[in-house]
Amino acid sequence: MAECYFWGVDKLQYLWAGIEIMFCKMLATREVRNRAGLWFVGLLLLCFGSGCGTGSQIQVSKYDSDKAQQANALVYYLPQTVLDFDFSVACSYYTPGPYAQYCEKFLGIAAVATQPVQHCQLAGVKITTHQEVDTRYPILAHLTHGQQSPLFLQLTANGMLMPANELYPQTANVCQQNTAQQPYCYTDLSSDPFIDSEKNVFHSVVQKDTSFVSVPVTREVTIKRSLEEKARQAADQIFALRKRRIELLLGDDMPTTPDGIPTILKEIARLEAEYLMLFIGRTMYDTVHVQRSYTPLQSENTTILCRFSDTQGIVPPNDMSASPILLQLTCETKETIDLESIPTLHNAYYYRTAFPTDVQLSLDGENIYQGRIAISQYGKLMHAPVQLRLSHAN
């Protein structure tokens, strides 16, 4: 009985007329003018009338801009899969200390970098997908005998159809995050001021009676200490803290409280580390997430998704100073759809299946991701009858 829904309206009318002619001929004969024959023929007519008399409830065809304006028209699109990439980049930021150039001179430590350094390393990548409308494939559905929306909603929930009002679904954030960080600002720990004053004695020649004599004049002059002098002061503080720690460990000048030694030693270690950072610098670490989205095309199997730099992290594909991250999609067959030649369906919807595809990401010849993802734009054009019920639909 379900097959009657796929018959055309003209075929159903011819069938109905043939049944009426056959019924009239049967009534004209005496052999079938009995109660059982009449009940059987009436039941047969009732079944055909209720099962096939409704005709075509939905008619699906290629998109027509004129027909799309009708009140009973429903426009939808075939779906396409978009790949969302989430790159995890581990970054380290080194900021040299203000006295880095005097590190070896005053502390005997090998020379360190005197300029800020940023280093990035690709820690991982995660791929997710979402469905968007494929604007190349609009399809028009005419609802002729009442709206058959349950199947349409079920197919939409399963990603097989995309309604026309969802051209821009919510997607992942695809903005480039800035991996650069401001240099660390060091705090002055010196016990002596940068600006000091000193008294200098000048000799001034003055006239006294009939002769000139030299008279000493004392003046106070404000001076600013040089960076090297401040570095020497910081180095002296480091050695003074180390000497104080040795005195405590040897038992000299013991504190009176029971927990005095651990507290003092902890504070000495903290101050020494702060002073050392003025020379050797400071390194901070952070993890940055950068998102990229890509819509696979049938004409491309390999593409440069983005690039990776050791100092800047993920950069755009046109930055030739960084190494390319290659995206390779391997699919056995890629179906092409010609909407101009598709036949008109009755009581059925066109939809598109997703086809499994091997996805591989590589950087400098090494694989950083390898998996298998179903991509809709590589799949076939199928159709589903309106009587279909998807048990796993939301």
Secondary structure by P-SEA (a helix, b strand, c coil): ccccccccaaaaaaaaaaaaaaaaaaaaccccccaaaaaaaaaaaaaaaaaccccccbbbbcccccccccccbbbbbbbbbbbbbbbbbbbbbbbbccccccccccccccccccbbbbbbbbcbbbbbbbbbbcccbbbbbbbccccccaaaaaaaaacccccccccccccccccccccccccbbbbbccccccbbbbbbbbbbbbbcccbbbbbbbbbbbbbbbcaaaaaaaaaaaaaaaaaaaaaaaaccccccccaaaaaaaaaaaaaaaaaaaacbbbbbbbbbbbbbbbbbbccccccccbbbbcccccccccccccccbbbbbbbcbbbbbcccccccccccccbbbbbbbbbbbbccccccccbbbbbcccbbbbbbcccccccccc
